[in-house]
């Protein structure tokens, strides 16, 4: 007889992005486990929840992908406020920004205030990506190359699993080793932080580049909640208003990331 369900975890706010439903690389098993375990007052979806680009290339929609949407909608019926900020892979939903459907609101961008009074701009992040804004063909090429890396990553980790080894991220390794990739990441983070500072806000929360991070840049808080094809991470505001990154493992245990923003302690 297997173990029973884990106790629910209660938090104030959850930020999720880049789930990429409709992609073969979406970890719906971990997404569903997370959504069913973590109970949140506010769920903020920071774009690329549905991967329309992938669906156009090759339609893929198993039952588990419908289950993720059904679980999110179920939370709205039980009092969770859901804010949906579409990204570039689900930009079609930007046409209904400003509309509400019960407890589900669709916004082009959103300002979230933490329990400790920090005002955080929430945007998907493609706004800071010059390739996406200026050259859609180049953006599609980059997406295709990333899909290739994820496909290789999937095969490699199937082999590692059969050999008894744990998960290893090829995409994460390449991002950390390729100089141009790291230059892009740093430029992205600086552009995001500059936008928050220019608007007089305390920080920004975004996704898009699939690299979870909490850091202080030039006096503002930069938060990236990661993704659910590789890092399987979420940005969490706990019941005291503190922010931290959680990575959801195959065992389902949430482990706070080592990174914490010192700006939070000063704001308390």
N, C-alpha and C positions, 0 to 999 in steps of 0.2 A: 504494500500500500504506500503510495507516494506521499510526500509531505503536503500539508494543507496549504492554503493560500497565505501569503505573507501579510503581516499587518499593514494596513494602509499608512501612507506617509502624508501628512497634511502640511501644505505650504501656502504662502500667500499668493505668489505669482509664479507662473512657469512660462518661459520663452522657448519655443521650438521653431526650427526652420529647416529647410532643405530635407524634408522627408522623402520627396521624389516618388510619390505614389505613381505607379505606371511604369516604373523602371524595374528591371530585374535585380538591381543592386540595392533596392530599398529593403532595410531590415525590419520588415513588418512584425516579425516575432518579438523583437525588442521594443519596437514602438508600442505595440499592444500591451506588452508586459508593463512598460512604463506608465502608460495612460491608465491602466487598471489598478496600479499600485499607488500612484501619486495623485492625491486629491488636492485640487487647487482652487482658490477663490477666483483667480483670473488666469486664463490661458491665452497667451499672445502668440499667434502664429506668424512668423516673420518671413513668410514667402517661400516659394518653391515647394509647396505642400503637394501639389499635383504636377507631375512632370509632363506637360503637354508636348514639349519637344520630343521626348522619348516616345510618347504614344503615337505621334505622327510618323516617326521612323519605323516603328514596329509595335503594333498594339499588343499590350500585355496588361491584363487586369484580373488577377486571381481573386478569390473570395476574401483573402486576408486584407487586400487593399480596400475593399468595400467595408470590411470590419473596422478599419482604422477610422474612416469617415463616420461610420455609424457610432463608434465609441465617442468621438469628439462631439457629435450632435447630441448624443445621450447626456453628455455633461451639461450642455446648455439647458436641458430639461430638468436638471437637478440643481440649478442655481449658479453654475459656473458662468461667468461672463467671458465670452470668447471674442477676441479682437483678431481679425484676419487682415494682414498687410500683404497683398500679393507680391510675388517676385517676378523675375523675368521669364522663368519657365512656366509660370501660370499667370502671365500678364493679361490674359483674356478677362480675368476677374477684376482687373482694374476698372473695367467699364461700369461696374456697380459700386465703386467706392462711394462712401457716404450713405449707403443703405444699411438698414438693420433688419434682421430676420429673427425676431424674438431676442434671445440673449446673444445672438451672433451679429457682430458689426463688421463691416468691410471698410477699411480705411486705407488711403494712399500712404499715409504715415501717421504716427501716433506719439503722443507724449505721455509717458507713464511716470507717475510720482510714487516713489517707494515710501514705506512706512517711516523712514528716517528723513523724508523730505527731499530726496534727490530727484531731480527732474531729468528723465532720460528720453531722448529722441529715439523712436523705433522706426527703422527703415530696413528694407531687405538688403540693400547694399549695391545692387547693380548700378545705382546712380553714381557710384564712385569708380566704376569700371569703364575706362575710356573705350575699350574694345566693344563693349556691349552698346554703349551710347553712339559710337561713331561708325562701327562696321559690323553689321549683323552677320555677314558671312564669316568674318573672322571669329566672331563669338561662337557661331555654330561649329566651326572647325575646332576651336578649343574644347567645346563640349564633347565633340566626337572623340578627340584624343583622350579626354578624361574618362569617357566611357570605355575606351580600349584599356586604359590602365586599370580601371575597376574590374573589367573582365579578366585580365591577367591576375589581378589580386584575388578574385574569387577562386580561380583554379589553383593558385598557389596555396591558399588557405584550406581548400578541400584536401590537398595533399598533406599539409601540416597537421590537419585534424586527424587524418588516418594514421599519421606517424606519432600522434600523441602530443603534438606541440600546440601552443595557444595561438590566438589570432595575432597576425602581424600586418601592418598597414604599408603596402607598397606605395600607395599614393602619398601618405604622410612622409615616408622616407624620401621620396623624390622631391616633395615640396621643401624639405629641410636641407637637401643637398644641392639642389640646382640653384645657382646664383640668381638667375633671372627670376625664378619663382619667388625667392625670398625678397628680391627687390620689389616685385609687384606687391607682395603681401605688406611690406613696410609702407609702400606708397598708398595702398588702400587704407591701411589703419590710420595713417596721418591725415588723409583726406576726410575720413569719417570723423575723426576727432576734431578737425578744423571746422567741420559743419556744425557740430554741437557747440563748440566754443563761440562761433560766429552768431549763433542764435541765442546765446546767453543761457544755455542749458548746462547741466552738470555732467552729462555724458551721453553716450549713444549705445544702442543695442542693434546689432545687425547680424546677418548670416552671409550667404552668397559664396564666400571663399572656402567654406568647409574647414575652417581652422579655428577651433575653440580657443578663446583667449579672454582674460581679464587683465587689463593693465591701465596705468595712468599715463596719458600722453599730454604733455604741455598743460597740465592742470585740469584735464577733464578725464572722465572715465570711459575707456573703450571696452566694450563687451561684445564678443562674438559667440553665439550659442552653438556653433558647430553644425553638425548634420547627422542624418540617420542612414547614410550609406557607408560611412567609414568610422568616424569618431563616436557616433551614437551618444551624443551629449546634449545637455540642456542647461540653460541658465536658470537658476532658481533664486527667487526671493523668499527667504524663510519667514516664519511667523514674527521674527523680531525686526525684519526689514534688511537683513544682511544678504548680500548677493554672493553666490558661489556657483562654480561649474560642477555639474554631476556627469559622470560617464556611466552609462548603463551597460553592465557586463552580461556575458552569456548566463551567468548565475543570477542575474537580476538585481544584484546588490548595487545600490548607489554609493559611490565614493566621492566625497568632495575633492575637487582638484586642489593641488598644492597652492595654486595661485590665489591670492586674495588681494583685493585693491585696498591699499592703505588709506586712500581717500575716504573710504567708508568709515574707518575708525575716527578720522578727524571730523566727519559730518555728524557723528552720533551725539 
